[in-house]
Amino acid sequence: MAEASVEQTRKTFERFLEGAEAAAGTLEERGATVTAGARDIGAKAIAYAEKNVQASLDYAQSLLHAKDLAEVMRLHSEFVQTQMRNLAEQANEMGQMVSRAAMDAAKPKN
């Protein structure tokens, strides 16, 4: 059960990154205005990846110190809940960034 939850979280985050990278790649083709937005989106995606990897490493470390199965299950539940909340927040923020970049790219140049 724990492995399945971690794997599900990992797959969700991988899909999130794939979408962010695809959006950044598509936006880069729109010119200088979009390039700046794509760069920001890419930097944010990398920052999220680093944060999530660090959270996974912290989680693994905490499991090493668990005293019993009940503590392992509590740690796992807390980790999954926190990560799912973080992924939702990250996806929301990335969506907003992509929307802003697209709107900036669609603005007529003066």
C-alpha positions as CSV (number, residue, x, y, z in Angstrom):
1,M,0.0,0.0,0.0
2,A,2.8,2.4,0.9
3,E,4.7,1.7,-2.3
4,A,1.6,2.1,-4.4
5,S,0.9,5.5,-2.8
6,V,4.5,6.7,-3.3
7,E,4.4,5.4,-6.9
8,Q,1.1,7.1,-7.6
9,T,2.5,10.4,-6.2
10,R,5.7,9.9,-8.3
11,K,3.6,9.4,-11.5
12,T,1.4,12.4,-10.7
13,F,4.4,14.6,-10.3
14,E,6.1,13.2,-13.5
15,R,2.9,14.0,-15.5
16,F,2.9,17.4,-13.9
17,L,6.5,18.0,-15.0
18,E,5.9,16.6,-18.5
19,G,3.0,19.1,-18.9
20,A,5.1,22.0,-17.6
21,E,8.0,21.1,-19.9
22,A,5.6,20.7,-22.9
23,A,4.0,24.0,-22.1
24,A,7.4,25.7,-21.7
25,G,8.6,24.2,-25.0
26,T,5.5,25.3,-26.9
27,L,5.7,28.8,-25.5
28,E,9.3,29.2,-26.4
29,E,8.3,29.2,-30.0
30,R,6.3,32.4,-29.6
31,G,9.2,34.8,-29.4
32,A,11.1,36.9,-26.9
33,T,8.1,37.7,-24.7
34,V,7.3,34.1,-24.3
35,T,10.9,33.0,-23.9
36,A,11.0,35.0,-20.7
37,G,7.8,33.4,-19.5
38,A,9.0,29.9,-20.5
39,R,12.2,30.5,-18.6
40,D,10.3,31.4,-15.5
41,I,8.1,28.4,-15.9
42,G,11.1,26.1,-16.4
43,A,12.8,27.6,-13.4
44,K,9.7,27.1,-11.3
45,A,9.3,23.5,-12.4
46,I,12.9,22.8,-11.5
47,A,12.4,24.4,-8.1
48,Y,9.3,22.3,-7.5
49,A,11.2,19.1,-8.5
50,E,14.0,20.0,-6.1
51,K,11.4,20.6,-3.3
52,N,9.6,17.4,-4.0
53,V,12.8,15.3,-4.2
54,Q,13.9,16.8,-0.9
55,A,10.6,16.0,0.7
56,S,10.9,12.4,-0.5
57,L,14.4,12.1,0.9
58,D,13.2,13.6,4.2
59,Y,10.4,11.1,4.2
60,A,12.7,8.2,3.6
61,Q,15.0,9.4,6.4
62,S,12.0,9.6,8.8
63,L,11.1,6.0,7.9
64,L,14.5,4.9,9.0
65,H,13.9,6.2,12.5
66,A,10.3,4.8,12.8
67,K,9.9,2.7,15.9
68,D,7.1,0.5,14.8
69,L,4.6,-0.2,12.0
70,A,2.1,2.3,13.4
71,E,4.6,5.1,13.1
72,V,5.5,4.0,9.6
73,M,1.9,4.2,8.6
74,R,1.4,7.6,10.3
75,L,4.5,9.0,8.5
76,H,3.4,7.6,5.2
77,S,-0.1,9.1,5.6
78,E,1.3,12.5,6.5
79,F,3.8,12.4,3.6
80,V,1.2,11.5,1.0
81,Q,-1.3,14.1,2.3
82,T,1.4,16.8,2.3
83,Q,2.7,15.8,-1.1
84,M,-0.8,15.7,-2.7
85,R,-1.5,19.1,-1.2
86,N,1.8,20.4,-2.5
87,L,1.3,19.0,-6.0
88,A,-2.2,20.6,-6.2
89,E,-0.7,24.0,-5.2
90,Q,2.2,23.6,-7.6
91,A,-0.1,22.6,-10.5
92,N,-2.4,25.6,-9.7
93,E,0.6,28.0,-9.6
94,M,2.0,26.5,-12.8
95,G,-1.3,26.8,-14.5
96,Q,-1.5,30.5,-13.6
97,M,2.0,31.1,-14.8
98,V,1.3,29.4,-18.1
99,S,-1.9,31.4,-18.5
100,R,-0.1,34.7,-17.8
101,A,2.7,33.8,-20.3
102,A,0.1,32.9,-22.9
103,M,-1.8,36.1,-22.4
104,D,1.5,38.1,-22.6
105,A,2.4,36.3,-25.8
106,A,-1.1,37.0,-27.3
107,K,-0.9,40.7,-26.5
108,P,-0.4,42.8,-29.7
109,K,3.0,44.5,-29.8
110,N,3.0,48.2,-29.9
